[in-house]
Amino acid sequence: MLPVNRTVTLREAFALSNSHETLWLLEKATGLTTTQLRLADEYVSLTPEAKNLFLHMMEQRQQHIPLQYILGIWEFMGLPMECQPGVLIPRGDTEVLAIEAIGFLRNCPDESIALDLCTGSGCVGISLAHFCPAAHITVVDIDITALELAKKNAANNGVGDRISFVQSDLFENINGQFHCVTANPPYIPTEEIAGLSKEVRQEPVLALDGGPDGLDYYRRIISDCKQYLLPNGGVFFEIGDTQGEAVASMLQDHGFRDVAVIKDIESRDRVVRGRIKG
């Protein structure tokens, strides 16, 4: 433990964790920016309160509490998203899904409409609203806790007036048709849940467990979504990196065209997309 009543070196702080995490935790503890911390060279003065907060957060990390839950906010598509226990954490992998859907919506007519299933924190739906200013987005989650957080994130990012929030088990409470449907559904096979990292197991099982083979939600969405798509409408899924072929085959078997598997920055299968016939 570091003594409270003295200057703390950044080197001492970094020794407790990796440097990026330490900077983020020091930002939260001190209120200083990363630039200010780096300009402090090797020394930064922590008040007793700031030091106690920093050490408490370090203890949380040692207990495998996800960094995003500790910080309470995480960036997605350059937008700040509040994070809280009980709701899936926004991840960089999911930005591939958002980028593909944004590109599609921008080629749709003005005042396009989109449906984001399994919205969690709302990160995908909020990104669609932010980067497609003429679009209206409906975001859906079965969990009211997730929906309330999505509402807060939408308001904080100035797009709450163009997003509708619906508590629903997928399409159960949805009416109408949309230019596109996006989903980052649970896709971890049930038997693999116990083997996930301790950090990931802190996230809600409801948002992780995709059934025996991880594909239950894709089957449900693909079997129902055609009736909710306008002519030439598109569907976009985030997938596990071994599920591309299976999900693409499901779309093709249900008559979707232009089916493609999109890779992430590390060349892993990450998104599957398809369109219905016009």
Secondary structure as UniProt FT lines:
FT   STRAND          8..9
FT   HELIX           10..14
FT   TURN            15..16
FT   HELIX           19..30
FT   HELIX           34..39
FT   TURN            40..42
FT   STRAND          43..44
FT   HELIX           48..62
FT   TURN            63..64
FT   HELIX           67..71
FT   STRAND          73..76
FT   TURN            77..78
FT   STRAND          79..82
FT   TURN            85..86
FT   HELIX           92..94
FT   HELIX           95..105
FT   TURN            106..107
FT   STRAND          113..117
FT   TURN            120..121
FT   HELIX           123..131
FT   TURN            133..134
FT   STRAND          136..141
FT   HELIX           144..156
FT   TURN            157..158
FT   HELIX           160..162
FT   STRAND          163..167
FT   TURN            170..173
FT   STRAND          178..183
FT   HELIX           190..195
FT   TURN            198..199
FT   HELIX           200..202
FT   HELIX           205..207
FT   TURN            212..213
FT   HELIX           216..224
FT   HELIX           225..228
FT   STRAND          229..238
FT   TURN            241..242
FT   HELIX           244..253
FT   TURN            254..255
FT   STRAND          257..263
FT   TURN            265..266
FT   STRAND          269..275
//
